[in-house]
């Protein structure tokens, strides 16, 4: 893979992560019942807290939240991206946009319900191309941790 192709993937993953993070935490704070639209049946959603594993239904049932994202970063996943033919690309095209997974790491604070104390969190996502909808992704893996 040439350095210009890698730069395209990195730029693409950064733009996708920025849009995803804004959209995801808006849904978490204001429209949590829409959360299942971002996942698929085979998505992995571990939550490690005092009650152990929590799945998507339990996340939807959490008290009202206010997430504040401090920072995030993203990376194209090279094992998948390396299988793509980039020889004729001058810019990021739809064929690239639907062809690789994106790793997204987020850090921030969250306040639950009426509790005024925020808790620091770290959340890692793997966004996978949705084969049913071109140029869209779904959350393949989502790992949330309090820090």
C-alpha positions, 0 to 999 in steps of 0.5 A: 500500500502506498503512502498516499493510499494510507493517507486517504484511509487515515483521512477517511477514518478520521472523518468517519470517526468525527461524524460517528462520535457526534451522532452516537453520543447525541443518540445516547443523550437524547434518543437512546431508543434509536440505538439499535439502528447502529448495531447488528444482531452479531455486534459485541457489546460488553459492559464491565461494571458492578453487575457484570455483562450488560447488553444493548437492552440494558444500555437503552434502559440506563438513566438519562445521560449527558456525555462529554467527549474529551477526545477521540482518535481513529485508525483504519484497520490495516488487516482489512484495508490491505486487501483493497486495491488502491492502484487507481484512486486519486481520492477517497471514493465510495469503493474505499468508503465501504471497504474497511473497518475503522477503530474508534477510541473515545475518552470523556465523562458521563453524568447519569440521571440526577447524579451531578458527579461525572464519571470518566469513561473510555469507549472503543468501537470497531465500525464495520461496513454495512453490506446491506447499505452502501457507504454506511457502517454499523457498530461491530464491537463496542467496549465501554469502561469506567476509568 
